[in-house]
Amino acid sequence: MCRLVLVIFAVISATQLAVSLDPEIEEEEIRARAFMSIISKEIQEEGNVFLKAEWDYVTNLTDENLKKKTDISSDIAVKSKKRSEEVKKFNWKTFSDKSLKRQFLLSSIPGTDILSKDEVTKLEKLVGDMEKAFSTAKICDFNDKLKCDLELDPDIVKKTASSRDEKELRHIWVSWRNAFDPKIKPLFKDSVDLFNKAAKLNNFNDTGHMWLFAYEEFEIKDIKSQFQSLWEQVKPLYQQLHAYIRHQLRKVYGDIVTERGPIPAHLFGDPWALDWANIAEDFKPYPKAAQLNVTENLLKQNYTVEKIFKTAEDFFVSIGFPPMTQAFWKNSIFVKPQDREIVCHASAWDFHDGDDFRLKMCATVSKDYFNIAHHEMGHIEYFMQYKDQPVAFRDGANPGFHEAIGDLILLSVQSPKHLEKLNLSNASSDNSEVMLNNLFEVAMTQIPALPYSYMLEQWRWKVFSGEIPYDEYNCKWWELRDTIQGVEPPVQRSEEDFDPGCKYHIPAIVPYIRYFVSHILQFQFHRSLCEKAGQYDRNNPSKLLYLCDIYQNKEAGSLLKQMLQMGSSKPWPEALHALTGQRIMDASAVLEYFRPLQTWLEKYNRENDVHIGWDKSTKSRYYDQLTLKLVKNEYFTVISGYLCILYCFESVVHIVIIISSFSKQV
């Protein structure tokens, strides 16, 4: 996750200033430049102070650190709000200097800083409490009920990845959610209210609308329909993969997995059913082919966590990017400290001084963290590339760009050819069966992430808009997971549960559609870089996209750097065009990359009569027993005020009437 400052920065542009033909406008632009110059330094310093306070909290979850962070945030919010009022005094929409005009545009929305100081303090406290509840939750071991210190990272993640005991997986799935979800739900509701209040004060309909400004602000309208179109492009590939995995899981778990229904969420080797790679080894297309065994080879070669990050650094340096700074190696946290609680969710930090960049994570030596290290370092390299831009432009072209860069590099790193170069593979990169198995494993991470990220933000947008009320949070969550992802809960759920809260980005209130966008963009970027490197030709079967590795190719690196150095100084379609020659997001590169696998899946599913798609889940048909009410009449009438029905949009109202054998009660 890229942790960015909540306040929006604005500073004077370094580009050549245009000359206005209108003397009054020209005079106002001169005053505007002076205004930006004056506030630039103080904004940058405030942002640095805030980020250090936030870092102190998430790396040491104490009430004292939370209060310190909250106090600093509320003080900065007051100043930010005042500055945003000053911005409005300028008629910036008439400015002839496009760079200056753009800085004012990005400075015109103060976000949550528009709230009162007390409200900002309350919001910071709510989010901090949710992060703490999420990060400190512990459960008991399935096989040792007295061992109750299992945490998400690394304990729950490891057990979910390795266990194939359905009962143990169900225990982990339920217990972990029960450990914190009930605490988070009311806090999340209060946070939504405050975020929505801020959005409306910023002249947006709701928070979802405000968050989408990053994608729609450049005369790009109805971005949601574009997201829908992108999902429709890749949906057939996902359905083929889903059908194949369901078919294979039935062989392992029997009738726990139905032949035509959604797949129970606890069986994917991942706490969220977001990344299916941990079960890829069980179901690879060619089980007898040689294995890559990346984790095993990392351990055999005595890799440490630091060496994993040095290896990631080496890749970026090989394509012409700078190495990490001394401050990075000094200040980052790579492994979990033993003396305090921290937020283990991996994140990259830019402290806006041009030198202090950090990573925070709780890594171990494994293939998963080998991949995560490259992803997070991609954020750092992006920070370093646009560090000389005006502070207003020190951000990704849109939020999805930032998430895409590390994963773009990972497409090369994960290739058998590259792993062979690093001596991290036991298999030959020339073996077609090995290649397809590897492509399958990459797909098991990449493809399920698309419906999951799309679904999560669909749910949250509807929460922000009021379409999903508080008493239907969980019902609608599972309705969307069923409809979009083909996944169902392993047990009955109710509105006493808050299953969305198990994903860090919900309690931390971090926008998530960026991950959907990034899983499209990274393949667009990869295709262009591979063409530049001469390693991809869609008309040449020996130069397939998934075989490309841009390691040590400085031409490809130079093309990528040119785009990254733009930061957010230009509308994102221009940044996209600079690298790809396209101005719209397009999922065709995803399909080109996975075409050999999709062909294989279609053939397998057809020959084995595997059902494609899924029927509606029955797991969501439940009644919240806590809302059963006794009505004084001839009957005991049971009506659930927030009855979670299979599909609420069908307006099916289930009323259970229990005819009493007792006499009337008056």
C-alpha positions in Angstrom: 0.0 0.0 0.0 1.3 3.5 -0.8 0.8 5.7 2.3 0.2 9.2 1.0 -0.3 12.4 3.0 -4.0 13.3 3.6 -3.4 17.0 2.9 -3.0 18.0 -0.7 0.3 19.9 -1.5 0.6 22.8 -3.8 3.8 24.6 -4.8 5.1 26.8 -7.7 5.8 25.1 -11.0 9.3 24.9 -12.3 8.2 25.0 -15.9 8.4 28.1 -18.1 5.5 30.4 -17.2 3.2 31.5 -20.0 2.5 35.1 -20.6 -1.1 36.2 -20.1 -2.7 38.5 -22.6 -5.0 39.9 -19.9 -3.0 42.3 -17.6 -5.4 41.6 -14.7 -5.1 37.9 -15.1 -1.3 38.2 -15.5 -1.1 40.2 -12.3 -3.2 37.6 -10.5 -1.0 34.8 -11.7 2.0 36.6 -10.4 0.3 36.9 -7.0 -0.7 33.2 -7.2 2.8 32.1 -7.9 4.0 34.1 -4.9 1.3 32.6 -2.8 2.2 29.1 -3.8 5.9 29.8 -3.2 5.2 31.1 0.3 3.1 28.2 1.5 5.1 25.5 -0.2 7.8 25.2 2.4 5.4 25.1 5.4 3.1 22.6 3.7 6.0 20.3 3.0 7.3 20.6 6.6 3.9 19.9 8.0 3.5 16.8 5.9 6.8 15.5 7.1 5.9 16.0 10.7 2.5 14.3 10.2 4.0 11.3 8.5 6.6 10.9 11.2 3.9 10.9 13.8 1.8 8.4 11.8 4.9 6.2 11.3 5.5 6.3 15.1 2.0 5.1 15.7 1.7 2.3 13.2 5.2 1.0 14.3 4.3 1.2 18.0 0.5 0.9 18.6 0.2 2.8 21.9 -2.5 5.2 23.0 0.2 7.8 23.6 1.4 7.6 20.0 -2.2 7.7 18.7 -2.9 10.8 20.7 0.3 12.4 19.4 -0.6 11.6 15.8 -4.2 12.8 16.2 -3.2 16.1 17.8 -0.7 16.8 15.0 -3.3 15.8 12.3 -6.0 18.1 13.7 -3.6 21.0 14.0 -2.5 20.6 10.4 -6.1 20.3 9.3 -6.9 23.7 10.7 -4.0 25.2 8.7 -4.9 23.3 5.6 -8.5 24.4 5.8 -7.4 28.0 6.1 -5.1 27.6 3.0 -7.9 26.1 1.0 -10.0 29.1 1.7 -7.1 31.3 0.4 -6.9 29.2 -2.7 -10.6 29.9 -3.5 -9.9 33.7 -3.6 -7.9 33.2 -6.8 -9.7 33.0 -10.1 -7.4 30.1 -11.0 -9.6 28.6 -13.7 -8.7 31.5 -16.0 -4.9 31.1 -15.5 -2.9 30.8 -18.8 -0.1 28.9 -17.0 -1.4 25.3 -17.3 1.0 24.0 -14.6 0.0 26.7 -12.1 -3.7 26.1 -13.0 -3.3 22.4 -12.3 -1.6 23.0 -9.0 -4.6 25.2 -7.9 -6.9 22.5 -9.1 -5.2 19.8 -7.0 -5.1 22.3 -4.1 -8.8 23.2 -4.3 -10.0 20.1 -2.5 -8.8 19.9 1.2 -10.4 16.5 1.7 -11.1 15.6 5.4 -9.2 18.7 6.5 -12.3 20.7 5.7 -13.9 19.3 8.9 -13.7 21.1 12.2 -10.7 20.4 14.4 -12.7 18.3 16.8 -14.1 16.3 13.9 -10.7 15.7 12.4 -9.5 14.5 15.9 -12.5 12.2 16.2 -11.9 10.8 12.7 -8.2 10.1 13.3 -9.1 8.4 16.6 -11.7 6.2 14.9 -9.4 5.1 12.2 -6.5 4.6 14.7 -8.7 2.4 16.9 -9.9 0.3 13.9 -6.3 -0.2 12.8 -5.3 -1.3 16.3 -8.2 -3.7 16.6 -7.3 -5.2 13.3 -3.6 -5.4 13.9 -3.7 -6.8 17.4 -6.4 -9.5 17.0 -5.4 -13.0 18.1 -7.0 -16.4 17.9 -6.5 -19.8 19.4 -4.8 -22.7 17.6 -7.1 -25.3 16.3 -5.0 -28.2 17.6 -4.0 -26.5 20.9 -6.9 -24.5 22.5 -4.5 -23.2 25.2 -2.3 -21.5 22.6 -4.2 -18.3 21.9 -1.5 -15.9 20.5 -1.9 -16.5 16.8 -1.8 -13.2 14.8 -2.7 -12.5 11.2 0.9 -12.0 10.1 2.6 -14.4 10.0 0.7 -17.1 11.9 -2.8 -17.0 10.3 -1.4 -16.3 6.9 1.0 -19.3 7.1 -1.6 -21.7 8.5 -4.2 -20.7 5.9 -1.6 -21.3 3.2 -0.4 -24.7 4.4 -3.4 -26.4 5.9 -5.8 -28.6 3.9 -7.9 -29.6 6.9 -11.3 -28.1 6.2 -12.3 -28.0 9.8 -9.1 -26.2 10.8 -9.5 -23.7 7.9 -13.1 -23.0 9.0 -12.0 -22.5 12.6 -9.3 -20.0 11.5 -11.7 -18.2 9.1 -14.4 -17.8 11.8 -12.2 -17.2 14.8 -10.1 -14.4 13.3 -13.2 -12.5 12.1 -14.8 -12.9 15.5 -11.7 -11.5 17.2 -12.2 -8.0 15.9 -15.1 -7.5 13.4 -17.8 -6.8 16.0 -15.6 -4.0 17.4 -14.9 -2.4 14.1 -18.5 -2.2 12.6 -19.8 0.8 14.7 -16.5 2.6 14.4 -16.6 2.1 10.6 -20.1 3.6 10.5 -19.1 6.7 12.4 -16.1 7.1 10.1 -18.3 6.8 7.0 -20.5 9.6 8.4 -17.5 11.9 8.9 -16.0 11.1 5.6 -19.3 11.8 3.9 -19.7 15.1 5.7 -16.2 16.1 4.4 -17.1 15.0 0.9 -20.3 17.1 0.9 -18.4 20.2 2.2 -16.1 19.7 -0.7 -19.1 19.7 -3.1 -19.2 16.0 -3.8 -22.2 13.7 -3.4 -20.4 11.4 -1.1 -16.9 10.0 -0.3 -17.0 7.5 -3.2 -17.6 10.4 -5.6 -14.7 12.4 -4.0 -12.3 9.4 -4.2 -13.2 9.0 -7.9 -12.1 12.6 -8.6 -8.6 11.2 -9.1 -9.8 9.3 -12.1 -12.5 11.7 -13.4 -11.1 15.1 -13.0 -9.7 15.4 -16.5 -13.0 15.4 -18.4 -13.2 11.6 -18.1 -16.8 11.1 -17.1 -18.6 8.0 -15.7 -15.4 6.2 -14.8 -17.5 3.5 -13.1 -18.8 2.4 -16.5 -15.2 2.1 -17.7 -14.4 -0.1 -14.7 -17.4 -2.2 -15.6 -16.2 -2.6 -19.2 -12.7 -3.6 -18.0 -14.2 -6.2 -15.7 -16.4 -7.6 -18.6 -13.3 -7.9 -20.7 -11.5 -10.2 -18.2 -14.6 -11.9 -16.7 -14.6 -14.9 -19.2 -11.0 -15.7 -18.2 -11.9 -15.5 -14.5 -14.9 -17.8 -15.0 -12.8 -20.4 -16.6 -10.3 -20.3 -13.8 -13.0 -20.3 -11.1 -14.7 -23.3 -12.7 -11.4 -25.3 -12.9 -10.6 -24.6 -9.3 -14.0 -25.5 -8.1 -13.8 -28.7 -10.0 -10.4 -29.5 -8.4 -11.5 -28.5 -4.9 -14.5 -30.9 -5.1 -12.0 -33.7 -5.5 -10.4 -32.7 -2.2 -13.3 -31.6 -0.1 -16.3 -33.4 -1.7 -19.7 -32.0 -1.3 -18.5 -29.1 0.9 -17.8 -27.6 -2.6 -20.9 -27.8 -4.8 -20.7 -28.6 -8.5 -22.4 -25.5 -9.7 -22.3 -23.0 -6.8 -20.0 -20.5 -5.3 -16.8 -21.7 -3.6 -16.5 -21.5 0.2 -14.1 -18.7 1.0 -11.9 -20.6 3.4 -10.5 -23.0 0.9 -8.3 -20.8 -1.2 -5.1 -20.8 0.9 -5.6 -17.1 1.7 -7.5 -15.3 4.5 -9.5 -13.3 2.0 -9.9 -15.6 -1.0 -8.1 -12.8 -2.8 -4.9 -14.5 -3.8 -5.2 -18.2 -4.7 -1.5 -18.9 -5.3 -1.1 -21.0 -2.2 -3.2 -23.7 -3.7 -1.8 -23.5 -7.2 0.8 -26.2 -6.5 -2.1 -28.6 -5.7 -3.9 -28.1 -9.0 -1.3 -27.1 -11.6 -2.0 -28.2 -15.2 1.0 -30.5 -15.3 1.6 -32.0 -11.8 4.5 -34.2 -12.9 6.5 -31.3 -14.4 9.6 -30.0 -12.6 8.8 -27.5 -9.9 10.2 -24.0 -9.4 10.4 -24.2 -5.6 11.3 -20.6 -5.0 10.8 -20.6 -1.3 12.8 -23.8 -0.9 15.7 -22.3 -3.0 15.6 -19.0 -1.0 16.1 -21.0 2.2 18.8 -23.3 0.6 20.8 -20.2 -0.5 20.5 -18.7 3.0 18.6 -15.7 1.9 17.7 -13.2 4.7 14.9 -10.7 4.5 17.5 -8.0 3.8 19.0 -10.0 1.0 15.5 -10.3 -0.5 15.3 -6.5 -0.6 18.8 -6.2 -2.0 17.7 -8.5 -4.8 14.7 -6.4 -5.5 17.0 -3.3 -5.5 19.3 -5.0 -8.0 16.5 -5.4 -10.5 15.6 -1.7 -10.5 19.3 -0.7 -10.7 19.8 -3.1 -13.7 17.2 -1.1 -15.7 18.8 2.2 -14.9 17.0 3.2 -11.7 18.8 4.6 -8.6 19.6 2.4 -5.6 17.8 2.9 -2.3 19.0 5.8 -0.1 21.0 5.3 3.1 17.9 6.6 5.0 15.9 3.8 3.5 18.1 1.1 4.9 18.4 2.8 8.2 14.8 3.6 8.9 12.7 0.9 7.2 11.2 -2.0 9.2 11.5 -5.3 7.3 10.7 -7.9 10.1 8.3 -7.7 12.9 9.7 -6.3 16.2 9.4 -8.6 19.2 8.9 -5.8 21.8 5.8 -4.0 20.5 2.6 -4.3 18.4 2.8 -2.8 14.9 0.6 -2.7 11.8 2.2 -5.4 9.7 0.3 -4.6 6.5 3.1 -3.8 4.0 3.4 -0.2 3.1 5.8 2.3 1.4 6.4 5.8 2.7 7.6 9.1 1.2 8.5 11.7 3.8 8.7 14.4 1.2 12.2 15.5 1.9 13.7 13.9 -1.2 15.8 11.4 0.8 13.7 9.7 3.6 11.8 6.8 2.0 10.8 3.8 4.0 9.1 0.4 3.9 7.2 -1.2 6.7 6.3 -4.9 6.8 6.7 -8.1 8.8 8.5 -10.2 6.2 9.9 -13.7 6.4 12.0 -15.6 3.8 9.4 -17.0 1.3 8.3 -16.5 -2.2 5.3 -14.4 -1.1 7.5 -11.9 0.6 10.1 -12.0 -2.2 7.2 -10.8 -4.5 5.9 -8.3 -2.0 9.4 -6.8 -1.6 9.5 -6.0 -5.4 6.0 -4.6 -5.3 6.7 -2.2 -2.3 10.1 -1.2 -3.7 8.3 -0.2 -6.9 6.5 2.5 -4.8 9.8 3.7 -3.5 11.3 4.0 -7.0 8.2 5.9 -8.1 8.7 8.3 -5.1 12.3 8.8 -6.1 11.6 9.5 -9.8 9.1 12.3 -9.1 10.9 13.8 -6.0 12.0 16.9 -8.0 8.5 17.7 -9.1 6.6 20.5 -7.3 5.1 18.9 -4.2 1.6 19.1 -5.6 2.7 16.7 -8.4 4.6 14.2 -6.2 2.0 11.4 -6.6 1.1 8.8 -9.1 -0.6 9.8 -12.3 -3.7 8.2 -10.7 -3.7 5.9 -7.7 -3.7 2.8 -9.8 -0.4 3.8 -11.4 1.4 3.6 -8.1 0.2 0.1 -7.4 1.0 -1.1 -10.9 4.7 -0.3 -10.9 6.0 -2.9 -8.5 3.7 -5.6 -9.9 4.9 -4.6 -13.4 8.4 -5.5 -12.4 7.1 -8.7 -10.8 5.9 -9.9 -14.1 9.5 -10.1 -15.2 10.8 -11.4 -11.8 8.3 -14.2 -11.7 9.2 -15.5 -15.1 11.0 -18.9 -15.1 13.8 -17.3 -17.1 14.5 -14.7 -14.5 14.2 -17.1 -11.6 16.7 -19.4 -13.4 19.1 -16.5 -13.6 18.9 -16.1 -9.8 19.3 -19.8 -9.2 15.9 -19.8 -7.6 14.3 -22.4 -9.9 14.7 -26.1 -10.1 13.1 -26.3 -13.5 14.2 -25.4 -17.1 12.7 -22.2 -18.5 12.6 -23.9 -21.9 10.1 -26.6 -20.8 6.6 -25.8 -22.1 4.9 -27.7 -19.2 7.0 -25.8 -16.7 6.1 -22.5 -18.4 2.3 -23.2 -18.4 2.5 -24.3 -14.7 4.2 -21.0 -13.9 1.7 -19.0 -15.9 -1.1 -20.8 -14.0 0.5 -19.8 -10.7 0.8 -16.1 -11.8 -2.8 -16.3 -12.8 -3.8 -17.6 -9.4 -2.6 -14.3 -7.9 -3.5 -11.9 -10.6 -6.9 -12.9 -11.9 -8.8 -13.4 -8.6 -7.6 -10.0 -7.5 -9.7 -8.3 -10.3 -13.2 -9.4 -9.1 -12.2 -9.0 -5.5 -11.0 -5.4 -5.8 -13.9 -4.5 -8.1 -16.4 -6.1 -5.6 -14.9 -4.5 -2.5 -15.1 -1.0 -3.9 -18.6 -1.6 -5.3 -19.7 -2.4 -1.8 -18.0 0.6 -0.3 -19.3 3.0 -2.9 -22.8 1.8 -2.1 -22.2 2.3 1.6 -21.0 5.8 1.1 -24.0 6.6 -1.1 -26.5 5.2 1.4 -27.7 2.5 -0.9 -26.4 0.0 1.6 -27.6 0.9 5.1 -25.8 0.0 8.3 -28.1 -2.9 9.0 -27.4 -4.6 5.7 -23.6 -4.1 5.6 -22.8 -7.8 5.8 -25.7 -9.1 3.8 -24.8 -6.9 0.9 -21.1 -7.8 1.2 -21.9 -11.4 0.6 -24.4 -10.7 -2.1 -21.7 -8.9 -4.0 -19.1 -11.5 -3.3 -21.5 -14.2 -4.6 -22.5 -12.2 -7.7 -19.1 -10.9 -8.8 -16.6 -13.3 -7.3 -18.5 -16.6 -7.0 -17.5 -17.0 -3.4 -19.6 -17.7 -0.3 -18.9 -17.9 3.5 -18.1 -21.3 5.0 -20.8 -20.8 7.7 -23.9 -18.8 8.0 -23.3 -15.1 8.7 -25.4 -12.4 10.1 -25.5 -8.6 10.7 -23.8 -9.3 14.0 -20.7 -10.0 11.8 -18.8 -7.4 9.8 -16.8 -9.5 7.3 -15.7 -6.5 5.1 -13.7 -5.4 8.1 -11.3 -8.3 7.8 -9.5 -6.5 4.9 -7.1 -3.9 6.2 -8.2 -1.3 3.7 -11.7 -1.1 5.2 -10.8 -0.2 8.8 -7.9 1.9 7.5 -10.3 3.7 5.1 -7.9 3.3 2.1 -9.4 3.5 -1.4 -9.2 0.1 -3.1 -10.3 0.5 -6.7 -6.6 1.4 -7.3 -5.8 -2.3 -7.1 -8.3 -3.1 -9.8 -6.8 -0.4 -12.0 -3.3 -1.6 -11.3 -4.0 -5.1 -12.3 -5.1 -3.8 -15.7 -2.3 -1.2 -16.1 0.6 -3.4 -15.2 -0.1 -5.6 -18.2 -0.4 -2.6 -20.5 2.9 -1.2 -19.2 4.5 -4.6 -19.4 3.4 -5.1 -23.1 4.9 -1.7 -24.1 8.2 -2.3 -22.2 8.6 -5.7 -23.7 8.0 -4.4 -27.2 10.6 -1.7 -26.5 13.0 -4.4 -25.3 12.3 -6.5 -28.5 11.0 -9.4 -26.4 7.4 -9.4 -27.4 5.8 -9.7 -30.8 2.1 -10.6 -30.9 2.6 -12.2 -34.3 5.6 -14.2 -33.2 4.8 -17.4 -31.2 8.4 -17.5 -29.9 8.1 -14.0 -28.4 5.1 -14.4 -26.1 4.3 -11.7 -23.5 4.5 -14.0 -20.5 8.1 -15.0 -21.5 9.4 -11.5 -21.3 12.0 -10.4 -18.7 13.2 -6.8 -18.9 16.0 -7.3 -16.4 19.1 -5.4 -17.4 17.3 -3.7 -20.3 18.0 0.0 -19.9 16.0 1.0 -22.9 12.8 -0.3 -21.3 13.9 1.2 -18.0 14.4 4.6 -19.7 10.9 4.5 -21.1 9.4 3.7 -17.8 11.4 6.4 -16.0 10.1 9.1 -18.4 6.6 8.3 -17.3 7.3 8.0 -13.6 9.2 11.3 -13.6 5.9 13.0 -14.6 4.3 12.2 -11.3 0.9 13.8 -11.4 1.9 16.9 -13.3 -0.2 15.8 -16.3 -3.6 14.1 -16.6 -3.2 10.4 -16.3 -4.2 9.6 -19.9 -1.2 11.7 -21.0 1.1 9.7 -18.7 -0.4 6.5 -20.0 0.1 7.6 -23.6 3.8 8.5 -22.9 4.5 4.9 -22.1 2.0 2.9 -24.1 0.8 5.1 -26.9 -2.8 4.6 -25.6 -5.0 7.1 -23.7 -7.5 4.6 -22.2 -7.1 1.6 -19.9 -7.4 -1.6 -21.9 -7.5 -5.2 -20.6 -6.4 -6.7 -23.9 -2.8 -7.0 -22.6 -4.1 -9.1 -19.7 -5.7 -11.5 -22.1 -2.6 -11.6 -24.4 -0.4 -12.5 -21.4 -2.7 -15.3 -20.2 -3.9 -16.6 -23.6 -2.0 -19.9 -23.5 -3.5 -20.6 -20.1 -7.0 -19.6 -21.1 -6.8 -21.9 -24.1 -5.7 -24.8 -21.9 -8.5 -24.1 -19.3 -11.2 -23.9 -21.9 -10.1 -27.2 -23.4 -9.9 -28.9 -19.9 -13.3 -27.6 -18.8 -14.9 -28.6 -22.0 -13.5 -32.1 -22.1 -14.4 -32.7 -18.4 -17.9 -31.2 -18.7 -17.1 -28.6 -16.0 -19.8 -26.1 -15.4 -18.8 -22.5 -16.1 -20.3 -19.8 -13.8 -22.2 -20.4 -10.6 -25.7 -20.6 -9.2 -26.7 -18.3 -6.3 -25.5 -19.1 -2.9 -27.7 -20.5 -0.2 -25.3 -19.5 2.6 -26.7 -16.0 2.8 -30.2 -17.1 3.7 -30.1 -16.5 7.4 -32.0 -14.7 10.1 -30.4 -12.5 12.7 -31.7 -14.2 15.8 -31.0 -11.1 18.0 -33.8 -9.2 16.2 -36.6 -11.7 16.8 -39.3 -9.9 18.5 -42.4 -11.1 20.4 -45.5 -9.3 19.3 -48.4 -9.3 21.6 -51.1 -10.7 19.4 -52.5 -14.1 18.4 -49.1 -14.9 17.0 -45.5 -14.6 17.8 -44.4 -12.6 14.7 -40.8 -12.9 13.8 -39.5 -10.1 11.7 -35.9 -9.3 11.3 -35.3 -5.6 11.0 -32.2 -6.2 9.0 -33.0 -9.6 7.5 -30.2 -10.7 5.3 -31.8 -12.5 2.3 -30.0 -14.3 -0.5 -30.5 -11.4 -2.8 -32.0 -8.3 -1.2 -32.6 -6.7 -4.6 -35.2 -9.2 -5.4 -37.2 -7.7 -2.5 -38.0 -11.0 -1.1 -39.3 -10.5 2.5 -39.2 -13.6 4.7 -41.6 -13.4 7.6 -41.7 -16.3 9.9 -45.0 -16.6 11.8 -45.0 -18.9 14.7 -48.5 -19.7 15.8 -48.6 -19.8 19.5 -50.4 -22.6 21.3 -50.9 -20.1 24.2 -54.0 -18.0 24.6 -54.2 -14.3 23.6 -51.9 -11.9 25.4 -53.4 -8.5 25.8 
